[in-house]
């Protein structure tokens, strides 16, 4: 899919990407959701399908927190407190830990809630607020949202679909 350039395109990218991914995630057996069988987000690590969902929840909730802080006049630490952009693997590991106690159904519900928060955020902003001027560095708010929601949804879907195919050939 092309990079969204408007509010309508961004909403479509988030909703469509989430919908396709969610249909694949429900095919993951709950009994296998915590198997460390996917390449992790940090070099030479492994993760589970549950960790992959935790990663997506983490990014969605991080985007929401950036906007919430800015709405209160507080400049957020990017990408997250105590971390820099070259430590995204460490941030992924943090997300895995943050949601490790949730069951598979709870993770899927939390992911849906986080995505709904993103949709509400986008809906509450105008095209001008999303794409009219840089929001972080050279990137607009819309681009930062897309970088951390619909783009990772597509990547996660590729990973989960490959995992599902592999599971069906080894079953």
Secondary structure as GFF3:
##gff-version 3
##sequence-region A 1 171
A	DSSP	alpha_helix	7	25	.	.	.	ID=ss1
A	DSSP	three_ten_helix	30	32	.	.	.	ID=ss2
A	DSSP	beta_strand	38	39	.	.	.	ID=ss3
A	DSSP	beta_strand	46	47	.	.	.	ID=ss4
A	DSSP	alpha_helix	49	71	.	.	.	ID=ss5
A	DSSP	three_ten_helix	85	87	.	.	.	ID=ss6
A	DSSP	alpha_helix	88	98	.	.	.	ID=ss7
A	DSSP	alpha_helix	104	123	.	.	.	ID=ss8
A	DSSP	alpha_helix	127	131	.	.	.	ID=ss9
A	DSSP	beta_strand	134	136	.	.	.	ID=ss10
A	DSSP	beta_strand	139	140	.	.	.	ID=ss11
A	DSSP	alpha_helix	141	147	.	.	.	ID=ss12
A	DSSP	alpha_helix	150	170	.	.	.	ID=ss13
###
